[in-house]
Amino acid sequence: MSLPTCTQIAARLNAGCQCVSLDRDRLRAEIEHESPGFYAAVVEERPHLFSDSLVYVGAGDAQRMADLIAAIERVVAMPAYRAHVSTWAPPIARAERQPPGVFLGYDFHLDPAGPQLIEINTNAGGGLINAILARAQQACCDDAAAALPGRIKGDAPEHLFMEMFRAEWSACRGAAPLVNIAIVDDQPETQYLHPEFVLFQRLFARHGIKAVICDPRELMICHNGLWVDETRIDLVYNRLTDFALVDPAHAALRQAYVDGAAVVTPHPRAHALYADKRNLVALSDDALLASWGVAADTRALLAAGVPRTELVVPEHADDLWARRKQLFFKPAAGYGSKAAYRGDKITKRVFAEVLAGDYIAQALVPPSSRHLDVAGELTELKVDLRNYVYAGRVQLIAARLWQGQTTNFRTPGGGFAPVLAVSSRDGA
């Protein structure tokens, strides 16, 4: 009898392991260590931010995700690809010689055929929160792998995150000291992940860097620099979802980016290269990739891991409607599942809006599931996996658990969950 593969072991654990692995006391201690008195704001005011258990992934699937990410990086580096995506990128995003941009998020669903890339996001949230969450786990099932998450190949995620910001700075400013950072979002105190801004502020402070959390309206261009009150800003950690910085309220940040008055990361160029959903059309078009000279092994990885994606155009309306139950519709510049629709749930009225908008249609890949005991009832939760990536390197893998049409933080028992890669006895 053959031994089960790591993917099969992970599936069994996701279906059968009901253990509570999150140590709430340890989580409180970890958060209080980062920011005294902060536990209530992070957890008690956001009851569905953290799940109580782990998500298991086969080690082979974790490696396949990393291999696909590396394959996409090879394509993104090609002049032909960059010229292609520049045809729809806004002018501000066409400047070359930009650093990679912090916190790319590669989001996957697990399919029997292997991990499937659902989308790529810039300024992916939750990285630092998930690093803390991973440290607050306790061993549960004997069948789980020996090592709990929290370190990637021996390196703590927080260290990787700091090195990432320093790399962005040095790519633009060389050996000049990084002194002041602005963490910028619209009305930051109202954002669901505002606690993470505070955690980043404390992380930067521990490394000798002052950080302010501010609304972009507080930024000023003067004295040949970008300022918040009396503080000159060296680097902006940009959490805005105005990816091309077109909102008049973001004018100072836009000018700082265009003029080089401050280092802005992630920036419009990163979004254009990675996160515009139209890029998935190219990444799933084997003939187009071959015409650019993409190597056969790279194309094979993309074909196996990027669901077929197409542009939504009115002349294909009848065909798209007929196939809608096998499709997922997303706005080209969308984020956070906003205005995204499963084809089997879409109405004629909404479909007409999709046709009139700037949308892509992606082959539907249903998420895998995690079965957990929630308030005494066995509950099936949907799973997606986020790889936090910088310059092609995976820094951390985390899961989101939810119920409903799209990911959310409103599901009892759901929220962020650490990912534990499991191996089979023979390593398969």
Contacts in CASP RR format, 6 or more apart in sequence:
PFRMAT RR
TARGET T0000
AUTHOR 0000-0000-0000
METHOD contacts of the structure
MODEL  1
MSLPTCTQIAARLNAGCQCVSLDRDRLRAEIEHESPGFYAAVVEERPHLF
SDSLVYVGAGDAQRMADLIAAIERVVAMPAYRAHVSTWAPPIARAERQPP
GVFLGYDFHLDPAGPQLIEINTNAGGGLINAILARAQQACCDDAAAALPG
RIKGDAPEHLFMEMFRAEWSACRGAAPLVNIAIVDDQPETQYLHPEFVLF
QRLFARHGIKAVICDPRELMICHNGLWVDETRIDLVYNRLTDFALVDPAH
AALRQAYVDGAAVVTPHPRAHALYADKRNLVALSDDALLASWGVAADTRA
LLAAGVPRTELVVPEHADDLWARRKQLFFKPAAGYGSKAAYRGDKITKRV
FAEVLAGDYIAQALVPPSSRHLDVAGELTELKVDLRNYVYAGRVQLIAAR
LWQGQTTNFRTPGGGFAPVLAVSSRDGA
3 424 0 8 1.000
3 425 0 8 1.000
3 426 0 8 1.000
3 428 0 8 1.000
4 12 0 8 1.000
4 424 0 8 1.000
5 58 0 8 1.000
5 424 0 8 1.000
5 428 0 8 1.000
6 58 0 8 1.000
6 59 0 8 1.000
6 60 0 8 1.000
6 61 0 8 1.000
6 421 0 8 1.000
6 422 0 8 1.000
6 423 0 8 1.000
6 424 0 8 1.000
6 427 0 8 1.000
6 428 0 8 1.000
7 58 0 8 1.000
7 60 0 8 1.000
7 61 0 8 1.000
7 114 0 8 1.000
8 424 0 8 1.000
9 56 0 8 1.000
9 58 0 8 1.000
9 143 0 8 1.000
9 422 0 8 1.000
9 423 0 8 1.000
9 424 0 8 1.000
10 56 0 8 1.000
10 57 0 8 1.000
10 58 0 8 1.000
10 61 0 8 1.000
10 422 0 8 1.000
11 56 0 8 1.000
11 368 0 8 1.000
13 56 0 8 1.000
13 141 0 8 1.000
13 143 0 8 1.000
13 144 0 8 1.000
13 422 0 8 1.000
14 55 0 8 1.000
14 56 0 8 1.000
14 368 0 8 1.000
14 369 0 8 1.000
14 370 0 8 1.000
14 371 0 8 1.000
14 383 0 8 1.000
15 369 0 8 1.000
15 371 0 8 1.000
16 371 0 8 1.000
17 53 0 8 1.000
17 54 0 8 1.000
17 56 0 8 1.000
17 140 0 8 1.000
17 141 0 8 1.000
17 143 0 8 1.000
17 144 0 8 1.000
18 53 0 8 1.000
18 371 0 8 1.000
18 372 0 8 1.000
18 373 0 8 1.000
18 378 0 8 1.000
19 53 0 8 1.000
19 140 0 8 1.000
19 141 0 8 1.000
20 52 0 8 1.000
20 53 0 8 1.000
20 140 0 8 1.000
21 52 0 8 1.000
21 53 0 8 1.000
21 54 0 8 1.000
21 137 0 8 1.000
21 138 0 8 1.000
21 139 0 8 1.000
21 140 0 8 1.000
21 418 0 8 1.000
22 50 0 8 1.000
22 51 0 8 1.000
22 52 0 8 1.000
22 53 0 8 1.000
22 133 0 8 1.000
22 136 0 8 1.000
22 137 0 8 1.000
22 138 0 8 1.000
23 136 0 8 1.000
23 137 0 8 1.000
23 138 0 8 1.000
24 136 0 8 1.000
26 135 0 8 1.000
26 136 0 8 1.000
26 138 0 8 1.000
27 39 0 8 1.000
27 43 0 8 1.000
27 50 0 8 1.000
27 132 0 8 1.000
27 133 0 8 1.000
27 136 0 8 1.000
28 39 0 8 1.000
28 43 0 8 1.000
29 136 0 8 1.000
30 132 0 8 1.000
30 135 0 8 1.000
30 136 0 8 1.000
31 38 0 8 1.000
31 39 0 8 1.000
31 42 0 8 1.000
31 43 0 8 1.000
31 132 0 8 1.000
32 38 0 8 1.000
32 39 0 8 1.000
34 132 0 8 1.000
34 199 0 8 1.000
34 202 0 8 1.000
34 203 0 8 1.000
35 198 0 8 1.000
35 199 0 8 1.000
35 202 0 8 1.000
38 195 0 8 1.000
38 198 0 8 1.000
38 199 0 8 1.000
41 194 0 8 1.000
41 195 0 8 1.000
41 198 0 8 1.000
42 49 0 8 1.000
42 129 0 8 1.000
42 195 0 8 1.000
43 49 0 8 1.000
43 50 0 8 1.000
46 192 0 8 1.000
46 195 0 8 1.000
46 409 0 8 1.000
48 409 0 8 1.000
48 410 0 8 1.000
48 411 0 8 1.000
48 412 0 8 1.000
48 413 0 8 1.000
48 414 0 8 1.000
48 415 0 8 1.000
49 129 0 8 1.000
49 409 0 8 1.000
49 415 0 8 1.000
49 416 0 8 1.000
50 133 0 8 1.000
50 415 0 8 1.000
50 416 0 8 1.000
50 417 0 8 1.000
51 372 0 8 1.000
51 381 0 8 1.000
51 399 0 8 1.000
51 401 0 8 1.000
51 413 0 8 1.000
51 414 0 8 1.000
51 415 0 8 1.000
51 416 0 8 1.000
51 417 0 8 1.000
52 372 0 8 1.000
52 413 0 8 1.000
53 140 0 8 1.000
53 370 0 8 1.000
53 372 0 8 1.000
53 417 0 8 1.000
54 137 0 8 1.000
54 140 0 8 1.000
54 144 0 8 1.000
54 149 0 8 1.000
54 417 0 8 1.000
54 418 0 8 1.000
54 419 0 8 1.000
54 420 0 8 1.000
55 370 0 8 1.000
55 383 0 8 1.000
55 385 0 8 1.000
55 399 0 8 1.000
55 401 0 8 1.000
55 417 0 8 1.000
55 418 0 8 1.000
55 419 0 8 1.000
55 420 0 8 1.000
56 144 0 8 1.000
56 419 0 8 1.000
56 420 0 8 1.000
56 421 0 8 1.000
56 422 0 8 1.000
57 110 0 8 1.000
57 385 0 8 1.000
57 397 0 8 1.000
57 419 0 8 1.000
57 420 0 8 1.000
57 421 0 8 1.000
57 422 0 8 1.000
58 421 0 8 1.000
58 422 0 8 1.000
58 423 0 8 1.000
59 145 0 8 1.000
59 421 0 8 1.000
59 422 0 8 1.000
59 423 0 8 1.000
59 427 0 8 1.000
60 421 0 8 1.000
60 428 0 8 1.000
61 110 0 8 1.000
61 114 0 8 1.000
61 115 0 8 1.000
62 397 0 8 1.000
62 419 0 8 1.000
62 421 0 8 1.000
64 114 0 8 1.000
64 115 0 8 1.000
64 304 0 8 1.000
64 305 0 8 1.000
65 106 0 8 1.000
65 108 0 8 1.000
65 115 0 8 1.000
65 385 0 8 1.000
65 387 0 8 1.000
65 394 0 8 1.000
65 397 0 8 1.000
66 387 0 8 1.000
66 394 0 8 1.000
67 301 0 8 1.000
68 106 0 8 1.000
68 115 0 8 1.000
68 117 0 8 1.000
68 301 0 8 1.000
68 302 0 8 1.000
68 304 0 8 1.000
68 305 0 8 1.000
68 306 0 8 1.000
69 106 0 8 1.000
69 387 0 8 1.000
69 389 0 8 1.000
69 392 0 8 1.000
69 394 0 8 1.000
70 392 0 8 1.000
71 298 0 8 1.000
71 301 0 8 1.000
71 302 0 8 1.000
72 106 0 8 1.000
72 117 0 8 1.000
72 120 0 8 1.000
72 274 0 8 1.000
72 283 0 8 1.000
72 302 0 8 1.000
73 391 0 8 1.000
73 392 0 8 1.000
74 294 0 8 1.000
74 295 0 8 1.000
74 298 0 8 1.000
75 81 0 8 1.000
75 283 0 8 1.000
75 289 0 8 1.000
75 292 0 8 1.000
75 294 0 8 1.000
75 298 0 8 1.000
75 302 0 8 1.000
76 82 0 8 1.000
76 273 0 8 1.000
76 274 0 8 1.000
78 292 0 8 1.000
78 293 0 8 1.000
78 294 0 8 1.000
80 292 0 8 1.000
80 293 0 8 1.000
81 282 0 8 1.000
81 292 0 8 1.000
82 96 0 8 1.000
82 273 0 8 1.000
84 282 0 8 1.000
84 288 0 8 1.000
85 272 0 8 1.000
85 273 0 8 1.000
85 276 0 8 1.000
85 278 0 8 1.000
85 279 0 8 1.000
85 282 0 8 1.000
86 93 0 8 1.000
86 94 0 8 1.000
86 272 0 8 1.000
88 276 0 8 1.000
88 278 0 8 1.000
88 332 0 8 1.000
89 268 0 8 1.000
89 272 0 8 1.000
89 276 0 8 1.000
90 244 0 8 1.000
90 246 0 8 1.000
90 268 0 8 1.000
90 272 0 8 1.000
92 244 0 8 1.000
92 245 0 8 1.000
92 254 0 8 1.000
92 257 0 8 1.000
92 258 0 8 1.000
92 268 0 8 1.000
93 243 0 8 1.000
93 244 0 8 1.000
93 268 0 8 1.000
93 269 0 8 1.000
93 271 0 8 1.000
93 272 0 8 1.000
94 269 0 8 1.000
94 272 0 8 1.000
95 269 0 8 1.000
96 269 0 8 1.000
98 267 0 8 1.000
98 269 0 8 1.000
98 270 0 8 1.000
99 167 0 8 1.000
99 168 0 8 1.000
99 171 0 8 1.000
99 172 0 8 1.000
99 263 0 8 1.000
99 265 0 8 1.000
100 168 0 8 1.000
100 270 0 8 1.000
100 390 0 8 1.000
100 391 0 8 1.000
100 392 0 8 1.000
101 122 0 8 1.000
101 168 0 8 1.000
101 265 0 8 1.000
101 266 0 8 1.000
101 267 0 8 1.000
101 270 0 8 1.000
101 390 0 8 1.000
102 123 0 8 1.000
102 161 0 8 1.000
102 164 0 8 1.000
102 165 0 8 1.000
102 168 0 8 1.000
102 237 0 8 1.000
102 265 0 8 1.000
102 266 0 8 1.000
102 390 0 8 1.000
103 122 0 8 1.000
103 123 0 8 1.000
103 124 0 8 1.000
103 125 0 8 1.000
103 127 0 8 1.000
103 164 0 8 1.000
103 266 0 8 1.000
103 388 0 8 1.000
103 390 0 8 1.000
104 120 0 8 1.000
104 121 0 8 1.000
104 122 0 8 1.000
104 124 0 8 1.000
104 266 0 8 1.000
104 270 0 8 1.000
104 274 0 8 1.000
104 275 0 8 1.000
104 388 0 8 1.000
104 389 0 8 1.000
104 390 0 8 1.000
104 392 0 8 1.000
105 120 0 8 1.000
105 121 0 8 1.000
105 122 0 8 1.000
105 124 0 8 1.000
105 386 0 8 1.000
105 387 0 8 1.000
105 388 0 8 1.000
105 389 0 8 1.000
106 117 0 8 1.000
106 120 0 8 1.000
106 386 0 8 1.000
106 387 0 8 1.000
106 389 0 8 1.000
107 117 0 8 1.000
107 118 0 8 1.000
107 119 0 8 1.000
107 120 0 8 1.000
107 121 0 8 1.000
107 384 0 8 1.000
107 385 0 8 1.000
107 386 0 8 1.000
107 387 0 8 1.000
108 115 0 8 1.000
108 116 0 8 1.000
108 117 0 8 1.000
108 118 0 8 1.000
108 384 0 8 1.000
108 385 0 8 1.000
108 386 0 8 1.000
108 387 0 8 1.000
109 115 0 8 1.000
109 116 0 8 1.000
109 118 0 8 1.000
109 365 0 8 1.000
109 366 0 8 1.000
109 367 0 8 1.000
109 368 0 8 1.000
109 383 0 8 1.000
109 384 0 8 1.000
109 385 0 8 1.000
110 116 0 8 1.000
110 367 0 8 1.000
110 368 0 8 1.000
110 383 0 8 1.000
110 385 0 8 1.000
111 365 0 8 1.000
111 366 0 8 1.000
111 368 0 8 1.000
113 304 0 8 1.000
114 304 0 8 1.000
114 305 0 8 1.000
115 305 0 8 1.000
115 385 0 8 1.000
116 305 0 8 1.000
116 306 0 8 1.000
116 307 0 8 1.000
116 365 0 8 1.000
117 280 0 8 1.000
117 305 0 8 1.000
117 306 0 8 1.000
117 307 0 8 1.000
118 307 0 8 1.000
118 362 0 8 1.000
118 365 0 8 1.000
118 384 0 8 1.000
119 275 0 8 1.000
119 277 0 8 1.000
119 280 0 8 1.000
119 330 0 8 1.000
120 274 0 8 1.000
120 275 0 8 1.000
120 279 0 8 1.000
121 275 0 8 1.000
121 335 0 8 1.000
121 336 0 8 1.000
122 243 0 8 1.000
122 266 0 8 1.000
122 270 0 8 1.000
122 271 0 8 1.000
122 274 0 8 1.000
122 275 0 8 1.000
123 238 0 8 1.000
123 239 0 8 1.000
123 240 0 8 1.000
123 241 0 8 1.000
123 266 0 8 1.000
124 386 0 8 1.000
124 388 0 8 1.000
125 193 0 8 1.000
125 196 0 8 1.000
125 239 0 8 1.000
126 193 0 8 1.000
126 196 0 8 1.000
126 398 0 8 1.000
126 416 0 8 1.000
127 157 0 8 1.000
127 161 0 8 1.000
127 196 0 8 1.000
127 388 0 8 1.000
127 396 0 8 1.000
127 398 0 8 1.000
128 157 0 8 1.000
128 158 0 8 1.000
128 161 0 8 1.000
128 196 0 8 1.000
128 199 0 8 1.000
128 200 0 8 1.000
128 203 0 8 1.000
129 193 0 8 1.000
129 195 0 8 1.000
129 196 0 8 1.000
129 199 0 8 1.000
129 416 0 8 1.000
130 157 0 8 1.000
130 388 0 8 1.000
130 396 0 8 1.000
130 398 0 8 1.000
130 416 0 8 1.000
130 418 0 8 1.000
131 150 0 8 1.000
131 156 0 8 1.000
131 157 0 8 1.000
131 158 0 8 1.000
131 161 0 8 1.000
131 396 0 8 1.000
132 199 0 8 1.000
133 398 0 8 1.000
133 416 0 8 1.000
133 417 0 8 1.000
133 418 0 8 1.000
134 148 0 8 1.000
134 149 0 8 1.000
134 150 0 8 1.000
134 157 0 8 1.000
134 396 0 8 1.000
134 398 0 8 1.000
134 418 0 8 1.000
135 150 0 8 1.000
137 148 0 8 1.000
137 149 0 8 1.000
137 418 0 8 1.000
138 148 0 8 1.000
139 148 0 8 1.000
144 420 0 8 1.000
144 422 0 8 1.000
145 420 0 8 1.000
145 421 0 8 1.000
145 422 0 8 1.000
145 423 0 8 1.000
148 418 0 8 1.000
148 420 0 8 1.000
149 397 0 8 1.000
149 418 0 8 1.000
149 419 0 8 1.000
149 420 0 8 1.000
150 156 0 8 1.000
150 157 0 8 1.000
150 396 0 8 1.000
150 418 0 8 1.000
151 157 0 8 1.000
152 160 0 8 1.000
152 394 0 8 1.000
152 395 0 8 1.000
152 396 0 8 1.000
157 388 0 8 1.000
157 395 0 8 1.000
157 396 0 8 1.000
158 203 0 8 1.000
160 390 0 8 1.000
160 393 0 8 1.000
160 395 0 8 1.000
160 396 0 8 1.000
161 203 0 8 1.000
161 395 0 8 1.000
162 203 0 8 1.000
162 207 0 8 1.000
164 390 0 8 1.000
164 391 0 8 1.000
164 395 0 8 1.000
165 178 0 8 1.000
165 181 0 8 1.000
165 204 0 8 1.000
165 235 0 8 1.000
165 237 0 8 1.000
165 265 0 8 1.000
166 178 0 8 1.000
167 390 0 8 1.000
167 391 0 8 1.000
168 235 0 8 1.000
168 263 0 8 1.000
168 265 0 8 1.000
169 176 0 8 1.000
169 178 0 8 1.000
169 234 0 8 1.000
169 235 0 8 1.000
169 263 0 8 1.000
172 260 0 8 1.000
172 263 0 8 1.000
173 234 0 8 1.000
173 263 0 8 1.000
178 209 0 8 1.000
178 234 0 8 1.000
178 235 0 8 1.000
179 209 0 8 1.000
179 210 0 8 1.000
179 234 0 8 1.000
180 209 0 8 1.000
180 210 0 8 1.000
180 211 0 8 1.000
180 212 0 8 1.000
180 231 0 8 1.000
180 232 0 8 1.000
180 233 0 8 1.000
180 234 0 8 1.000
180 235 0 8 1.000
181 204 0 8 1.000
181 209 0 8 1.000
181 210 0 8 1.000
181 211 0 8 1.000
181 212 0 8 1.000
181 233 0 8 1.000
181 234 0 8 1.000
181 235 0 8 1.000
181 236 0 8 1.000
181 237 0 8 1.000
182 211 0 8 1.000
182 212 0 8 1.000
182 213 0 8 1.000
182 214 0 8 1.000
182 219 0 8 1.000
182 226 0 8 1.000
182 228 0 8 1.000
182 233 0 8 1.000
182 235 0 8 1.000
182 236 0 8 1.000
182 237 0 8 1.000
182 262 0 8 1.000
183 197 0 8 1.000
183 200 0 8 1.000
183 201 0 8 1.000
183 211 0 8 1.000
183 212 0 8 1.000
183 213 0 8 1.000
183 214 0 8 1.000
183 237 0 8 1.000
183 239 0 8 1.000
184 214 0 8 1.000
184 215 0 8 1.000
184 216 0 8 1.000
184 219 0 8 1.000
184 236 0 8 1.000
184 237 0 8 1.000
184 238 0 8 1.000
184 239 0 8 1.000
184 240 0 8 1.000
184 253 0 8 1.000
185 191 0 8 1.000
185 197 0 8 1.000
185 215 0 8 1.000
185 216 0 8 1.000
185 239 0 8 1.000
185 240 0 8 1.000
186 215 0 8 1.000
186 216 0 8 1.000
186 240 0 8 1.000
186 249 0 8 1.000
187 215 0 8 1.000
188 194 0 8 1.000
188 197 0 8 1.000
188 213 0 8 1.000
188 214 0 8 1.000
188 215 0 8 1.000
188 239 0 8 1.000
191 197 0 8 1.000
191 239 0 8 1.000
192 409 0 8 1.000
194 213 0 8 1.000
197 213 0 8 1.000
197 239 0 8 1.000
198 213 0 8 1.000
200 211 0 8 1.000
200 237 0 8 1.000
201 211 0 8 1.000
201 212 0 8 1.000
201 213 0 8 1.000
204 210 0 8 1.000
204 211 0 8 1.000
205 211 0 8 1.000
210 231 0 8 1.000
211 237 0 8 1.000
212 228 0 8 1.000
212 231 0 8 1.000
212 233 0 8 1.000
214 228 0 8 1.000
216 240 0 8 1.000
216 249 0 8 1.000
216 250 0 8 1.000
216 252 0 8 1.000
216 253 0 8 1.000
217 249 0 8 1.000
218 228 0 8 1.000
218 229 0 8 1.000
219 226 0 8 1.000
219 227 0 8 1.000
219 228 0 8 1.000
219 233 0 8 1.000
219 252 0 8 1.000
219 253 0 8 1.000
219 256 0 8 1.000
220 226 0 8 1.000
220 227 0 8 1.000
220 228 0 8 1.000
220 252 0 8 1.000
221 227 0 8 1.000
221 252 0 8 1.000
221 255 0 8 1.000
221 256 0 8 1.000
221 259 0 8 1.000
221 261 0 8 1.000
223 232 0 8 1.000
224 261 0 8 1.000
225 232 0 8 1.000
225 233 0 8 1.000
225 256 0 8 1.000
225 261 0 8 1.000
225 262 0 8 1.000
226 232 0 8 1.000
226 233 0 8 1.000
226 236 0 8 1.000
226 252 0 8 1.000
226 253 0 8 1.000
226 256 0 8 1.000
226 261 0 8 1.000
226 262 0 8 1.000
227 233 0 8 1.000
233 256 0 8 1.000
233 262 0 8 1.000
234 262 0 8 1.000
234 263 0 8 1.000
235 262 0 8 1.000
235 263 0 8 1.000
235 264 0 8 1.000
235 265 0 8 1.000
236 253 0 8 1.000
236 256 0 8 1.000
236 262 0 8 1.000
236 263 0 8 1.000
236 264 0 8 1.000
236 265 0 8 1.000
237 265 0 8 1.000
238 253 0 8 1.000
238 264 0 8 1.000
238 265 0 8 1.000
238 266 0 8 1.000
238 267 0 8 1.000
240 250 0 8 1.000
240 253 0 8 1.000
241 335 0 8 1.000
242 250 0 8 1.000
243 268 0 8 1.000
243 271 0 8 1.000
243 275 0 8 1.000
243 333 0 8 1.000
244 268 0 8 1.000
244 271 0 8 1.000
245 253 0 8 1.000
245 254 0 8 1.000
245 257 0 8 1.000
245 268 0 8 1.000
246 254 0 8 1.000
253 264 0 8 1.000
255 261 0 8 1.000
256 262 0 8 1.000
256 264 0 8 1.000
257 264 0 8 1.000
257 267 0 8 1.000
257 268 0 8 1.000
273 279 0 8 1.000
275 335 0 8 1.000
276 332 0 8 1.000
276 333 0 8 1.000
277 309 0 8 1.000
277 330 0 8 1.000
277 331 0 8 1.000
277 332 0 8 1.000
277 333 0 8 1.000
277 334 0 8 1.000
277 360 0 8 1.000
277 362 0 8 1.000
278 311 0 8 1.000
278 332 0 8 1.000
278 360 0 8 1.000
280 306 0 8 1.000
280 307 0 8 1.000
280 309 0 8 1.000
280 360 0 8 1.000
280 362 0 8 1.000
281 309 0 8 1.000
281 310 0 8 1.000
281 311 0 8 1.000
281 360 0 8 1.000
282 288 0 8 1.000
282 289 0 8 1.000
283 289 0 8 1.000
283 302 0 8 1.000
283 306 0 8 1.000
283 309 0 8 1.000
284 302 0 8 1.000
284 303 0 8 1.000
284 306 0 8 1.000
284 307 0 8 1.000
284 308 0 8 1.000
284 309 0 8 1.000
286 299 0 8 1.000
286 302 0 8 1.000
286 303 0 8 1.000
289 298 0 8 1.000
289 299 0 8 1.000
289 302 0 8 1.000
290 299 0 8 1.000
294 302 0 8 1.000
307 362 0 8 1.000
307 363 0 8 1.000
307 364 0 8 1.000
307 365 0 8 1.000
308 362 0 8 1.000
308 363 0 8 1.000
309 360 0 8 1.000
309 361 0 8 1.000
309 362 0 8 1.000
309 363 0 8 1.000
310 316 0 8 1.000
310 360 0 8 1.000
310 361 0 8 1.000
311 359 0 8 1.000
311 360 0 8 1.000
311 361 0 8 1.000
312 320 0 8 1.000
312 329 0 8 1.000
312 354 0 8 1.000
312 355 0 8 1.000
312 357 0 8 1.000
312 359 0 8 1.000
312 360 0 8 1.000
312 361 0 8 1.000
314 355 0 8 1.000
314 356 0 8 1.000
317 355 0 8 1.000
320 327 0 8 1.000
320 361 0 8 1.000
321 351 0 8 1.000
324 343 0 8 1.000
324 344 0 8 1.000
324 346 0 8 1.000
324 351 0 8 1.000
325 343 0 8 1.000
325 344 0 8 1.000
325 364 0 8 1.000
326 343 0 8 1.000
326 363 0 8 1.000
326 364 0 8 1.000
327 343 0 8 1.000
327 361 0 8 1.000
327 362 0 8 1.000
327 363 0 8 1.000
327 364 0 8 1.000
328 340 0 8 1.000
328 341 0 8 1.000
328 342 0 8 1.000
328 343 0 8 1.000
328 361 0 8 1.000
328 362 0 8 1.000
328 363 0 8 1.000
328 364 0 8 1.000
328 365 0 8 1.000
329 340 0 8 1.000
329 341 0 8 1.000
329 342 0 8 1.000
329 343 0 8 1.000
329 346 0 8 1.000
329 354 0 8 1.000
329 359 0 8 1.000
329 360 0 8 1.000
329 361 0 8 1.000
329 362 0 8 1.000
330 339 0 8 1.000
330 340 0 8 1.000
330 359 0 8 1.000
330 360 0 8 1.000
330 362 0 8 1.000
331 338 0 8 1.000
331 339 0 8 1.000
331 340 0 8 1.000
331 357 0 8 1.000
331 358 0 8 1.000
331 359 0 8 1.000
332 358 0 8 1.000
332 359 0 8 1.000
332 360 0 8 1.000
333 358 0 8 1.000
334 340 0 8 1.000
336 406 0 8 1.000
336 407 0 8 1.000
337 405 0 8 1.000
337 406 0 8 1.000
337 407 0 8 1.000
337 408 0 8 1.000
340 406 0 8 1.000
341 350 0 8 1.000
341 354 0 8 1.000
341 405 0 8 1.000
342 364 0 8 1.000
342 405 0 8 1.000
343 364 0 8 1.000
344 364 0 8 1.000
345 405 0 8 1.000
346 354 0 8 1.000
367 382 0 8 1.000
367 383 0 8 1.000
367 384 0 8 1.000
368 382 0 8 1.000
368 383 0 8 1.000
369 380 0 8 1.000
369 381 0 8 1.000
369 382 0 8 1.000
369 383 0 8 1.000
370 380 0 8 1.000
370 381 0 8 1.000
370 382 0 8 1.000
370 383 0 8 1.000
370 399 0 8 1.000
370 401 0 8 1.000
370 417 0 8 1.000
371 378 0 8 1.000
371 379 0 8 1.000
371 380 0 8 1.000
371 381 0 8 1.000
372 378 0 8 1.000
372 379 0 8 1.000
372 381 0 8 1.000
372 401 0 8 1.000
372 413 0 8 1.000
373 379 0 8 1.000
374 412 0 8 1.000
374 413 0 8 1.000
375 412 0 8 1.000
379 403 0 8 1.000
379 412 0 8 1.000
379 413 0 8 1.000
380 403 0 8 1.000
381 401 0 8 1.000
381 402 0 8 1.000
381 403 0 8 1.000
381 411 0 8 1.000
381 413 0 8 1.000
381 414 0 8 1.000
382 401 0 8 1.000
382 402 0 8 1.000
382 403 0 8 1.000
382 404 0 8 1.000
382 407 0 8 1.000
383 399 0 8 1.000
383 400 0 8 1.000
383 401 0 8 1.000
384 399 0 8 1.000
384 400 0 8 1.000
384 407 0 8 1.000
385 397 0 8 1.000
385 398 0 8 1.000
385 399 0 8 1.000
385 419 0 8 1.000
386 397 0 8 1.000
386 398 0 8 1.000
386 399 0 8 1.000
386 400 0 8 1.000
387 394 0 8 1.000
387 396 0 8 1.000
387 397 0 8 1.000
388 394 0 8 1.000
388 395 0 8 1.000
388 396 0 8 1.000
388 397 0 8 1.000
388 398 0 8 1.000
389 395 0 8 1.000
397 419 0 8 1.000
397 421 0 8 1.000
398 416 0 8 1.000
398 417 0 8 1.000
398 418 0 8 1.000
398 419 0 8 1.000
399 416 0 8 1.000
399 417 0 8 1.000
399 418 0 8 1.000
399 419 0 8 1.000
400 407 0 8 1.000
400 414 0 8 1.000
400 415 0 8 1.000
400 416 0 8 1.000
400 417 0 8 1.000
401 411 0 8 1.000
401 413 0 8 1.000
401 414 0 8 1.000
401 415 0 8 1.000
401 417 0 8 1.000
402 408 0 8 1.000
402 409 0 8 1.000
402 410 0 8 1.000
402 411 0 8 1.000
402 414 0 8 1.000
402 415 0 8 1.000
403 411 0 8 1.000
403 414 0 8 1.000
404 411 0 8 1.000
409 415 0 8 1.000
END
